């Protein structure tokens, strides 16, 4: 069973169970998104809602190893190397008029925003481990100065 957004926010200590229930009561009457109500009623940050949403999606999403795919040229051409590295996206294929894009749980919200303004078709996201994404980007979307090792080192220095 998939956890609801409110359950994840409680699980992460962002909301109490009582706060979750108050939001659900309000939502039944006003039919507004749970995350928006959490922000308005209890000052939950948009970032916390976004992270909880990404966690919720990760629990039901398809997980892949991008090394096991030979991305189609048509899909790869929809994103340039800078965008792929900046937004953490690797286009894999076009399937049923949807672009299938691999990204990580941590980069999902940003990848979704990017696809909304840049990709001229519906996108479907699949998730992968960060290490696998870096390795695949280094092979499929090489960019001067960026390697899987440099991205790992950057994450360690920021972390």
TABEL-V88251 format. One record per run of one state. SS is the DSSP state (helix for helix, strand for strand, loop for the rest). FROM is the first residue (numbers start at 1). TO is the last residue. Records with the same first field share a line. If there is no record, write none. Layout:
# TABEL-V88251
SS->FROM-TO + FROM-TO
This chain:
# TABEL-V88251
loop->1-4 + 12-16 + 31-33 + 43-45 + 61-62 + 64-65 + 69-72 + 77-80 + 88-89 + 96-97 + 104-107 + 119-121 + 128-129 + 141-142 + 144-145 + 147-147 + 159-159
helix->5-11 + 17-30 + 34-42 + 46-60 + 66-68 + 73-76 + 81-87 + 108-118 + 130-140 + 148-158
strand->63-63 + 90-95 + 98-103 + 122-127 + 143-143 + 146-146
